[in-house]
Amino acid sequence: MTDWLQNGIVHVLNEYAPRDIFNVFETGLLYCLLPICCSMFRSGTCNGEKKSKECITAVVCAIMDGTEKLPLLVVGKSKKPRCFTNVKTLSTQYEINKTAWMTSIFFFKFRV
């Protein structure tokens, strides 16, 4: 694997101009999860609550040379999130999935 990363990928990347190479990064945000440790407790752990698994997925995409950045894609579970109640326009693309995961359908809609 390291040999391919050092030698193989360089040859592949050299065949394309930097304006033709997109970098896509997908990350999950567990927005209701409490920190694992708290600085106010000497023991260093937070006990008593069940860990929340509520999350959204965010996808960021840009061209290698930085000349073009696609709008942020957010995948959530709610069809109409309460935080969007009075929002008329949204500067990001919002998709719905019952697991809040990125799917191939969202990816193809996102890249077009």
MMTF fields as JSON, N, C-alpha, C and O atoms, coordinates in Angstrom:
{
  "mmtfVersion": "1.0.0",
  "mmtfProducer": "UNKNOWN",
  "numBonds": 447,
  "numAtoms": 448,
  "numGroups": 112,
  "numChains": 1,
  "numModels": 1,
  "chainsPerModel": [1],
  "groupsPerChain": [112],
  "chainIdList": ["A"],
  "bondAtomList": [4, 2, 8, 6, 12, 10, 16, 14, 20, 18, 24, 22, 28, 26, 32, 30, 36, 34, 40, 38, 44, 42, 48, 46, 52, 50, 56, 54, 60, 58, 64, 62, 68, 66, 72, 70, 76, 74, 80, 78, 84, 82, 88, 86, 92, 90, 96, 94, 100, 98, 104, 102, 108, 106, 112, 110, 116, 114, 120, 118, 124, 122, 128, 126, 132, 130, 136, 134, 140, 138, 144, 142, 148, 146, 152, 150, 156, 154, 160, 158, 164, 162, 168, 166, 172, 170, 176, 174, 180, 178, 184, 182, 188, 186, 192, 190, 196, 194, 200, 198, 204, 202, 208, 206, 212, 210, 216, 214, 220, 218, 224, 222, 228, 226, 232, 230, 236, 234, 240, 238, 244, 242, 248, 246, 252, 250, 256, 254, 260, 258, 264, 262, 268, 266, 272, 270, 276, 274, 280, 278, 284, 282, 288, 286, 292, 290, 296, 294, 300, 298, 304, 302, 308, 306, 312, 310, 316, 314, 320, 318, 324, 322, 328, 326, 332, 330, 336, 334, 340, 338, 344, 342, 348, 346, 352, 350, 356, 354, 360, 358, 364, 362, 368, 366, 372, 370, 376, 374, 380, 378, 384, 382, 388, 386, 392, 390, 396, 394, 400, 398, 404, 402, 408, 406, 412, 410, 416, 414, 420, 418, 424, 422, 428, 426, 432, 430, 436, 434, 440, 438, 444, 442],
  "bondOrderList": [1, 1, 1, 1, 1, 1, 1, 1, 1, 1, 1, 1, 1, 1, 1, 1, 1, 1, 1, 1, 1, 1, 1, 1, 1, 1, 1, 1, 1, 1, 1, 1, 1, 1, 1, 1, 1, 1, 1, 1, 1, 1, 1, 1, 1, 1, 1, 1, 1, 1, 1, 1, 1, 1, 1, 1, 1, 1, 1, 1, 1, 1, 1, 1, 1, 1, 1, 1, 1, 1, 1, 1, 1, 1, 1, 1, 1, 1, 1, 1, 1, 1, 1, 1, 1, 1, 1, 1, 1, 1, 1, 1, 1, 1, 1, 1, 1, 1, 1, 1, 1, 1, 1, 1, 1, 1, 1, 1, 1, 1, 1],
  "groupList": [{"groupName": "MET", "atomNameList": ["N", "CA", "C", "O"], "elementList": ["N", "C", "C", "O"], "formalChargeList": [0, 0, 0, 0], "bondAtomList": [1, 0, 2, 1, 3, 2], "bondOrderList": [1, 1, 2], "singleLetterCode": "M", "chemCompType": "L-PEPTIDE LINKING"}, {"groupName": "THR", "atomNameList": ["N", "CA", "C", "O"], "elementList": ["N", "C", "C", "O"], "formalChargeList": [0, 0, 0, 0], "bondAtomList": [1, 0, 2, 1, 3, 2], "bondOrderList": [1, 1, 2], "singleLetterCode": "T", "chemCompType": "L-PEPTIDE LINKING"}, {"groupName": "ASP", "atomNameList": ["N", "CA", "C", "O"], "elementList": ["N", "C", "C", "O"], "formalChargeList": [0, 0, 0, 0], "bondAtomList": [1, 0, 2, 1, 3, 2], "bondOrderList": [1, 1, 2], "singleLetterCode": "D", "chemCompType": "L-PEPTIDE LINKING"}, {"groupName": "TRP", "atomNameList": ["N", "CA", "C", "O"], "elementList": ["N", "C", "C", "O"], "formalChargeList": [0, 0, 0, 0], "bondAtomList": [1, 0, 2, 1, 3, 2], "bondOrderList": [1, 1, 2], "singleLetterCode": "W", "chemCompType": "L-PEPTIDE LINKING"}, {"groupName": "LEU", "atomNameList": ["N", "CA", "C", "O"], "elementList": ["N", "C", "C", "O"], "formalChargeList": [0, 0, 0, 0], "bondAtomList": [1, 0, 2, 1, 3, 2], "bondOrderList": [1, 1, 2], "singleLetterCode": "L", "chemCompType": "L-PEPTIDE LINKING"}, {"groupName": "GLN", "atomNameList": ["N", "CA", "C", "O"], "elementList": ["N", "C", "C", "O"], "formalChargeList": [0, 0, 0, 0], "bondAtomList": [1, 0, 2, 1, 3, 2], "bondOrderList": [1, 1, 2], "singleLetterCode": "Q", "chemCompType": "L-PEPTIDE LINKING"}, {"groupName": "ASN", "atomNameList": ["N", "CA", "C", "O"], "elementList": ["N", "C", "C", "O"], "formalChargeList": [0, 0, 0, 0], "bondAtomList": [1, 0, 2, 1, 3, 2], "bondOrderList": [1, 1, 2], "singleLetterCode": "N", "chemCompType": "L-PEPTIDE LINKING"}, {"groupName": "GLY", "atomNameList": ["N", "CA", "C", "O"], "elementList": ["N", "C", "C", "O"], "formalChargeList": [0, 0, 0, 0], "bondAtomList": [1, 0, 2, 1, 3, 2], "bondOrderList": [1, 1, 2], "singleLetterCode": "G", "chemCompType": "PEPTIDE LINKING"}, {"groupName": "ILE", "atomNameList": ["N", "CA", "C", "O"], "elementList": ["N", "C", "C", "O"], "formalChargeList": [0, 0, 0, 0], "bondAtomList": [1, 0, 2, 1, 3, 2], "bondOrderList": [1, 1, 2], "singleLetterCode": "I", "chemCompType": "L-PEPTIDE LINKING"}, {"groupName": "VAL", "atomNameList": ["N", "CA", "C", "O"], "elementList": ["N", "C", "C", "O"], "formalChargeList": [0, 0, 0, 0], "bondAtomList": [1, 0, 2, 1, 3, 2], "bondOrderList": [1, 1, 2], "singleLetterCode": "V", "chemCompType": "L-PEPTIDE LINKING"}, {"groupName": "HIS", "atomNameList": ["N", "CA", "C", "O"], "elementList": ["N", "C", "C", "O"], "formalChargeList": [0, 0, 0, 0], "bondAtomList": [1, 0, 2, 1, 3, 2], "bondOrderList": [1, 1, 2], "singleLetterCode": "H", "chemCompType": "L-PEPTIDE LINKING"}, {"groupName": "GLU", "atomNameList": ["N", "CA", "C", "O"], "elementList": ["N", "C", "C", "O"], "formalChargeList": [0, 0, 0, 0], "bondAtomList": [1, 0, 2, 1, 3, 2], "bondOrderList": [1, 1, 2], "singleLetterCode": "E", "chemCompType": "L-PEPTIDE LINKING"}, {"groupName": "TYR", "atomNameList": ["N", "CA", "C", "O"], "elementList": ["N", "C", "C", "O"], "formalChargeList": [0, 0, 0, 0], "bondAtomList": [1, 0, 2, 1, 3, 2], "bondOrderList": [1, 1, 2], "singleLetterCode": "Y", "chemCompType": "L-PEPTIDE LINKING"}, {"groupName": "ALA", "atomNameList": ["N", "CA", "C", "O"], "elementList": ["N", "C", "C", "O"], "formalChargeList": [0, 0, 0, 0], "bondAtomList": [1, 0, 2, 1, 3, 2], "bondOrderList": [1, 1, 2], "singleLetterCode": "A", "chemCompType": "L-PEPTIDE LINKING"}, {"groupName": "PRO", "atomNameList": ["N", "CA", "C", "O"], "elementList": ["N", "C", "C", "O"], "formalChargeList": [0, 0, 0, 0], "bondAtomList": [1, 0, 2, 1, 3, 2], "bondOrderList": [1, 1, 2], "singleLetterCode": "P", "chemCompType": "L-PEPTIDE LINKING"}, {"groupName": "ARG", "atomNameList": ["N", "CA", "C", "O"], "elementList": ["N", "C", "C", "O"], "formalChargeList": [0, 0, 0, 0], "bondAtomList": [1, 0, 2, 1, 3, 2], "bondOrderList": [1, 1, 2], "singleLetterCode": "R", "chemCompType": "L-PEPTIDE LINKING"}, {"groupName": "PHE", "atomNameList": ["N", "CA", "C", "O"], "elementList": ["N", "C", "C", "O"], "formalChargeList": [0, 0, 0, 0], "bondAtomList": [1, 0, 2, 1, 3, 2], "bondOrderList": [1, 1, 2], "singleLetterCode": "F", "chemCompType": "L-PEPTIDE LINKING"}, {"groupName": "CYS", "atomNameList": ["N", "CA", "C", "O"], "elementList": ["N", "C", "C", "O"], "formalChargeList": [0, 0, 0, 0], "bondAtomList": [1, 0, 2, 1, 3, 2], "bondOrderList": [1, 1, 2], "singleLetterCode": "C", "chemCompType": "L-PEPTIDE LINKING"}, {"groupName": "SER", "atomNameList": ["N", "CA", "C", "O"], "elementList": ["N", "C", "C", "O"], "formalChargeList": [0, 0, 0, 0], "bondAtomList": [1, 0, 2, 1, 3, 2], "bondOrderList": [1, 1, 2], "singleLetterCode": "S", "chemCompType": "L-PEPTIDE LINKING"}, {"groupName": "LYS", "atomNameList": ["N", "CA", "C", "O"], "elementList": ["N", "C", "C", "O"], "formalChargeList": [0, 0, 0, 0], "bondAtomList": [1, 0, 2, 1, 3, 2], "bondOrderList": [1, 1, 2], "singleLetterCode": "K", "chemCompType": "L-PEPTIDE LINKING"}],
  "groupTypeList": [0, 1, 2, 3, 4, 5, 6, 7, 8, 9, 10, 9, 4, 6, 11, 12, 13, 14, 15, 2, 8, 16, 6, 9, 16, 11, 1, 7, 4, 4, 12, 17, 4, 4, 14, 8, 17, 17, 18, 0, 16, 15, 18, 7, 1, 17, 6, 7, 11, 19, 19, 18, 19, 11, 17, 8, 1, 13, 9, 9, 17, 13, 8, 0, 2, 7, 1, 11, 19, 4, 14, 4, 4, 9, 9, 7, 19, 18, 19, 19, 14, 15, 17, 16, 1, 6, 9, 19, 1, 4, 18, 1, 5, 12, 11, 8, 6, 19, 1, 13, 3, 0, 1, 18, 8, 16, 16, 16, 19, 16, 15, 9],
  "groupIdList": [1, 2, 3, 4, 5, 6, 7, 8, 9, 10, 11, 12, 13, 14, 15, 16, 17, 18, 19, 20, 21, 22, 23, 24, 25, 26, 27, 28, 29, 30, 31, 32, 33, 34, 35, 36, 37, 38, 39, 40, 41, 42, 43, 44, 45, 46, 47, 48, 49, 50, 51, 52, 53, 54, 55, 56, 57, 58, 59, 60, 61, 62, 63, 64, 65, 66, 67, 68, 69, 70, 71, 72, 73, 74, 75, 76, 77, 78, 79, 80, 81, 82, 83, 84, 85, 86, 87, 88, 89, 90, 91, 92, 93, 94, 95, 96, 97, 98, 99, 100, 101, 102, 103, 104, 105, 106, 107, 108, 109, 110, 111, 112],
  "secStructList": [7, 2, 2, 0, 0, 0, 0, 0, 2, 2, 2, 2, 2, 2, 6, 1, 7, 4, 4, 4, 7, 3, 3, 3, 3, 3, 3, 3, 3, 7, 6, 6, 7, 7, 7, 1, 1, 7, 6, 6, 1, 1, 1, 7, 7, 7, 7, 1, 1, 7, 7, 7, 7, 7, 7, 3, 3, 3, 3, 3, 3, 3, 3, 6, 6, 1, 1, 7, 5, 7, 7, 7, 3, 3, 3, 3, 1, 7, 1, 1, 7, 4, 4, 4, 6, 6, 7, 1, 7, 7, 1, 1, 3, 3, 3, 3, 7, 6, 6, 7, 7, 7, 7, 2, 2, 2, 2, 2, 2, 2, 2, 7],
  "xCoordList": [0.815, 0.0, 0.859, 0.6, 1.879, 2.727, 3.5, 3.77, 3.859, 4.554, 3.653, 4.106, 2.365, 1.44, 1.235, 1.172, 1.13, 0.953, 2.157, 2.002, 3.358, 4.567, 4.834, 5.317, 4.53, 4.878, 3.662, 3.628, 2.684, 1.556, 0.661, 0.282, 0.329, -0.596, 0.042, -0.656, 1.345, 2.041, 1.896, 1.664, 2.027, 1.887, 0.455, 0.239, -0.504, -1.913, -2.21, -2.838, -1.767, -2.025, -1.317, -1.825, -0.174, 0.567, -0.138, 0.171, -1.069, -1.794, -2.904, -3.455, -3.244, -4.343, -3.839, -2.881, -4.497, -4.202, -4.82, -5.839, -4.217, -4.778, -6.224, -6.957, -6.662, -8.044, -9.032, -10.241, -8.536, -9.391, -9.479, -10.147, -8.819, -8.791, -9.604, -9.274, -10.667, -11.512, -11.154, -10.824, -11.219, -11.039, -12.367, -12.89, -12.913, -14.184, -13.917, -13.258, -14.438, -14.268, -15.635, -16.44, -15.887, -17.154, -16.875, -15.951, -17.674, -17.488, -18.846, -19.835, -18.872, -20.083, -19.988, -18.924, -21.08, -21.122, -22.16, -23.36, -21.686, -22.569, -22.888, -22.221, -23.9, -24.159, -24.787, -24.787, -25.309, -25.909, -25.03, -25.421, -23.87, -23.005, -22.23, -21.602, -22.28, -21.52, -20.047, -19.732, -19.153, -17.731, -17.477, -18.217, -16.433, -16.093, -15.58, -15.901, -14.794, -14.301, -14.593, -14.666, -14.754, -15.05, -13.921, -13.434, -13.51, -12.398, -12.802, -11.941, -14.118, -14.537, -14.579, -14.658, -14.528, -14.505, -13.087, -12.408, -12.645, -11.299, -11.176, -10.102, -12.28, -12.21, -12.006, -11.465, -12.43, -12.213, -13.283, -13.154, -14.341, -15.396, -16.741, -16.946, -17.647, -19.015, -19.922, -19.99, -20.603, -21.445, -22.903, -23.221, -23.793, -25.192, -26.072, -27.291, -25.556, -26.359, -26.016, -24.877, -27.025, -26.799, -26.242, -26.702, -25.272, -24.639, -25.591, -26.176, -25.733, -26.605, -25.918, -24.711, -26.693, -26.164, -26.769, -26.668, -27.403, -27.959, -26.814, -25.876, -26.9, -25.812, -26.308, -27.416, -25.459, -25.639, -24.331, -23.281, -24.392, -23.203, -22.983, -23.918, -21.751, -21.391, -20.366, -19.441, -20.551, -19.641, -19.094, -19.849, -17.763, -17.07, -16.292, -15.688, -16.303, -15.624, -14.99, -15.613, -13.75, -13.045, -12.071, -11.656, -11.716, -10.722, -9.336, -9.122, -8.398, -7.054, -6.364, -5.642, -6.57, -5.897, -6.668, -6.204, -7.837, -8.582, -9.421, -9.952, -9.565, -10.326, -11.827, -12.584, -12.273, -13.707, -13.991, -13.305, -15.005, -15.453, -16.944, -17.708, -17.359, -18.782, -19.473, -18.839, -20.763, -21.475, -21.494, -21.452, -21.557, -21.593, -22.849, -23.935, -22.693, -23.83, -24.01, -23.065, -25.233, -25.555, -26.636, -27.65, -26.417, -27.398, -27.895, -27.115, -29.204, -29.806, -30.983, -31.345, -31.578, -32.707, -34.057, -35.0, -34.168, -35.456, -35.816, -34.977, -37.085, -37.554, -37.627, -37.237, -38.119, -38.189, -37.611, -38.366, -36.299, -35.718, -36.249, -36.452, -36.468, -36.994, -36.06, -36.515, -34.772, -33.831, -33.98, -33.475, -34.658, -34.88, -36.271, -36.696, -36.985, -38.372, -38.548, -39.389, -37.799, -37.953, -36.886, -36.711, -36.185, -35.129, -35.753, -36.437, -35.514, -36.066, -35.125, -35.571, -33.83, -32.834, -31.736, -31.407, -31.189, -30.137, -28.924, -29.043, -27.77, -26.568, -25.906, -24.801, -26.562, -26.053, -27.129, -28.311, -26.722, -27.676, -28.002, -27.093, -29.286, -29.726, -30.485, -31.424, -30.072, -30.719, -31.208, -30.732, -32.159, -32.776, -32.492, -32.61, -32.117, -31.895, -32.199, -31.822, -32.867, -33.258, -32.065, -32.199, -30.904, -29.701, -28.732, -27.706, -29.033, -28.172, -26.825, -25.812, -26.801, -25.57, -25.537, -26.579, -24.346, -24.147, -24.394, -23.898, -25.158, -25.411, -24.917, -24.61, -24.843, -24.38, -25.341, -24.91, -26.627, -27.612, -27.334, -27.36, -27.069, -26.738, -25.451, -25.343, -24.472, -23.187, -23.334, -22.763, -24.092, -24.268, -25.078, -24.811, -26.065, -26.811, -25.913, -26.044, -25.016, -24.117, -23.089, -22.801, -22.542, -21.462, -21.946, -21.137, -23.232, -23.757, -24.04, -24.489],
  "yCoordList": [-1.189, 0.0, 1.255, 2.185, 1.288, 2.477, 2.661, 3.791, 1.551, 1.651, 2.303, 3.13, 1.922, 2.52, 4.005, 4.823, 4.356, 5.762, 6.601, 7.748, 6.038, 6.791, 6.841, 7.854, 5.771, 5.71, 5.723, 6.499, 4.893, 4.723, 5.945, 6.343, 6.531, 7.669, 8.885, 9.693, 9.022, 10.145, 10.07, 11.092, 8.883, 8.714, 8.995, 9.584, 8.578, 8.825, 10.327, 10.865, 10.997, 12.426, 13.262, 14.308, 12.82, 13.561, 13.553, 14.387, 12.641, 12.567, 13.611, 13.819, 14.27, 15.23, 16.599, 16.71, 17.62, 18.983, 19.179, 18.562, 20.032, 20.261, 20.75, 20.496, 21.44, 21.919, 20.789, 20.991, 19.591, 18.448, 17.445, 16.419, 17.729, 16.792, 17.384, 18.449, 16.683, 17.102, 16.3, 15.118, 16.941, 16.273, 16.341, 17.429, 15.191, 15.104, 14.534, 13.504, 15.219, 14.776, 14.659, 15.589, 13.519, 13.248, 13.08, 12.366, 13.738, 13.624, 13.572, 14.113, 12.926, 12.848, 13.775, 13.902, 14.421, 15.322, 14.796, 14.811, 14.336, 13.859, 15.065, 15.299, 15.825, 17.123, 17.056, 18.068, 15.941, 15.819, 15.05, 14.844, 14.63, 13.802, 14.661, 15.65, 14.28, 14.973, 14.57, 13.509, 15.399, 15.032, 13.786, 13.501, 13.052, 11.825, 12.159, 11.459, 13.211, 13.6, 15.076, 15.867, 15.427, 16.805, 17.321, 16.608, 18.534, 19.09, 19.425, 19.546, 19.577, 19.943, 18.741, 18.929, 17.525, 16.339, 15.792, 15.683, 15.452, 14.902, 13.51, 13.122, 12.764, 11.402, 11.417, 10.463, 12.48, 12.604, 11.962, 11.95, 11.428, 10.811, 11.426, 11.909, 11.411, 11.888, 10.663, 9.906, 10.466, 9.286, 9.686, 10.844, 8.707, 8.925, 9.09, 8.997, 9.321, 9.535, 8.494, 8.042, 8.14, 7.271, 8.127, 9.25, 7.616, 8.387, 8.546, 7.577, 9.786, 10.088, 9.701, 9.887, 9.164, 8.791, 9.653, 9.312, 10.779, 11.705, 12.336, 12.879, 12.26, 12.808, 13.341, 13.041, 14.134, 14.557, 14.276, 14.164, 14.162, 13.949, 15.192, 15.705, 15.677, 16.838, 16.402, 15.646, 16.896, 16.568, 17.868, 18.766, 17.96, 19.135, 18.715, 17.642, 19.566, 19.221, 20.468, 21.528, 20.339, 21.444, 20.889, 19.731, 21.76, 21.395, 21.527, 22.352, 20.72, 20.677, 22.045, 22.372, 22.846, 24.151, 25.242, 26.381, 24.92, 25.845, 26.866, 27.78, 26.752, 27.739, 27.544, 28.489, 26.345, 26.075, 25.255, 24.275, 25.671, 24.946, 24.711, 25.655, 23.467, 23.151, 23.494, 23.463, 23.821, 24.116, 22.9, 21.756, 23.163, 22.116, 21.269, 21.798, 19.963, 19.04, 18.495, 17.989, 18.6, 18.09, 17.035, 17.267, 15.876, 14.791, 14.6, 14.326, 14.749, 14.617, 13.661, 13.126, 13.453, 12.526, 13.207, 12.587, 14.457, 15.149, 15.734, 16.307, 15.576, 16.15, 17.669, 18.378, 18.163, 19.605, 19.877, 19.932, 20.048, 20.323, 21.636, 22.607, 21.654, 22.853, 24.049, 25.193, 23.797, 24.917, 25.635, 26.748, 25.029, 25.659, 26.291, 26.628, 26.461, 26.917, 28.245, 28.336, 29.257, 30.581, 30.883, 32.043, 29.892, 30.084, 30.085, 29.135, 31.161, 31.265, 30.666, 29.97, 30.925, 30.34, 29.702, 30.171, 28.649, 27.907, 27.848, 27.448, 28.236, 28.272, 26.897, 26.786, 25.883, 24.524, 23.617, 23.961, 22.486, 21.506, 20.543, 19.998, 20.327, 19.456, 18.269, 18.445, 17.068, 15.833, 15.058, 15.269, 14.165, 13.4, 11.917, 11.372, 11.276, 9.839, 9.384, 10.07, 8.253, 7.833, 7.514, 7.507, 7.249, 7.009, 8.179, 8.144, 9.216, 10.4, 10.022, 10.644, 9.02, 8.591, 9.092, 9.319, 9.259, 9.628, 8.386, 7.305, 8.541, 7.436, 7.82, 8.984, 6.853, 7.122, 8.054, 8.845, 7.97, 8.855, 10.308, 11.185, 10.573, 11.925, 12.406, 13.565, 11.508, 11.891, 12.328, 13.342, 11.579, 11.924, 13.203, 13.988, 13.432, 14.698, 15.86, 16.967, 15.606, 16.629, 17.08, 18.273, 16.163, 16.506, 17.149, 17.71, 17.086, 17.672, 19.134, 19.791],
  "zCoordList": [0.0, 0.0, 0.0, -0.763, 0.849, 0.907, -0.394, -0.8, -1.055, -2.334, -3.38, -4.17, -3.379, -4.336, -4.03, -4.948, -2.749, -2.394, -2.796, -3.216, -2.669, -2.993, -4.493, -4.997, -5.207, -6.624, -7.55, -8.505, -7.288, -8.19, -8.304, -9.405, -7.182, -7.222, -7.879, -8.491, -7.761, -8.388, -9.898, -10.545, -10.47, -11.915, -12.37, -13.429, -11.58, -11.931, -11.879, -12.791, -10.826, -10.681, -11.741, -12.145, -12.183, -13.208, -14.555, -15.406, -14.773, -16.035, -16.125, -17.205, -15.025, -14.988, -14.542, -13.777, -15.03, -14.58, -13.194, -12.883, -12.355, -11.005, -11.025, -10.069, -12.076, -12.157, -12.435, -12.321, -12.802, -13.101, -11.945, -12.069, -10.838, -9.704, -8.555, -8.032, -8.171, -7.052, -5.811, -5.9, -4.669, -3.391, -2.651, -2.411, -2.29, -1.579, -0.195, -0.05, 0.822, 2.201, 2.853, 2.805, 3.458, 4.145, 5.633, 6.022, 6.455, 7.893, 8.59, 8.095, 9.721, 10.522, 11.711, 12.318, 12.05, 13.191, 14.178, 13.902, 15.323, 16.398, 17.271, 18.279, 16.888, 17.491, 18.879, 19.58, 19.301, 20.639, 21.616, 22.765, 21.187, 22.028, 23.02, 22.641, 24.274, 25.307, 25.21, 24.671, 25.721, 25.713, 26.553, 27.494, 26.211, 26.931, 28.329, 29.289, 28.448, 29.768, 30.001, 29.06, 31.25, 31.626, 32.498, 33.376, 32.264, 33.031, 34.468, 35.34, 34.724, 36.069, 37.024, 38.238, 36.503, 37.349, 37.419, 36.398, 38.607, 38.778, 38.154, 37.695, 38.141, 37.609, 36.089, 35.529, 35.427, 33.996, 33.129, 31.905, 33.738, 32.931, 33.268, 34.382, 32.319, 32.527, 32.575, 31.607, 33.668, 33.841, 33.975, 34.246, 33.78, 34.06, 32.845, 32.985, 31.699, 30.505, 29.442, 29.321, 28.693, 27.544, 26.409, 26.2, 25.687, 24.621, 23.443, 22.96, 22.992, 21.865, 20.557, 20.4, 19.63, 18.321, 17.219, 16.041, 17.597, 16.616, 15.836, 16.42, 14.519, 13.72, 12.386, 11.942, 11.769, 10.385, 9.666, 10.299, 8.361, 7.554, 6.714, 6.098, 6.687, 5.873, 4.832, 5.128, 3.602, 2.506, 1.945, 1.572, 1.888, 1.38, 0.145, 0.123, -0.898, -2.143, -2.745, -2.788, -3.211, -3.863, -4.89, -4.827, -5.847, -6.858, -6.245, -5.356, -6.717, -6.156, -6.167, -5.225, -7.213, -7.267, -6.524, -6.463, -5.956, -5.128, -5.869, -5.238, -7.169, -7.928, -7.834, -8.056, -7.511, -7.411, -6.161, -5.872, -5.434, -4.244, -4.389, -4.589, -4.289, -4.38, -3.07, -2.015, -3.115, -1.87, -0.942, -1.395, 0.332, 1.341, 1.168, 0.932, 1.285, 1.262, 2.665, 3.27, 3.184, 4.518, 4.361, 3.702, 4.969, 4.944, 6.368, 7.28, 6.546, 7.865, 7.84, 6.792, 9.01, 9.125, 8.959, 8.469, 9.353, 9.374, 8.021, 7.326, 7.664, 6.406, 6.512, 5.583, 7.628, 7.886, 9.28, 10.251, 9.399, 10.714, 11.292, 10.563, 12.591, 13.247, 13.102, 13.098, 12.985, 12.86, 11.517, 11.366, 10.54, 9.239, 9.128, 8.023, 10.238, 10.214, 9.487, 8.593, 9.831, 9.225, 8.177, 7.804, 7.704, 6.705, 5.322, 4.938, 4.57, 3.216, 2.185, 1.272, 2.319, 1.411, 2.243, 3.333, 1.724, 2.412, 1.498, 0.34, 1.995, 1.161, 1.033, 0.501, 1.506, 1.415, 0.836, 0.841, 0.349, -0.173, 0.96, 1.585, 1.234, 2.321, 1.732, 0.957, 2.106, 1.66, 2.878, 3.993, 2.652, 3.736, 3.561, 2.463, 4.652, 4.679, 6.106, 7.055, 6.279, 7.63, 8.523, 9.747, 7.934, 8.728, 8.691, 9.37, 7.913, 7.74, 7.147, 7.466, 6.296, 5.635, 4.203, 3.588, 3.685, 2.286, 1.428, 1.742, 0.35, -0.571, -1.959, -2.217, -2.837, -4.2, -4.936, -5.774, -4.634, -5.27, -4.891, -5.755, -3.611, -3.176, -3.821, -4.221, -3.922, -4.497, -5.943, -6.344, -6.73, -8.145, -8.302, -9.212, -7.433, -7.463, -7.052, -7.573, -6.127, -5.58, -6.604, -6.707, -7.349, -8.276, -9.566, -10.306, -9.857, -11.087, -10.914, -11.854]
}
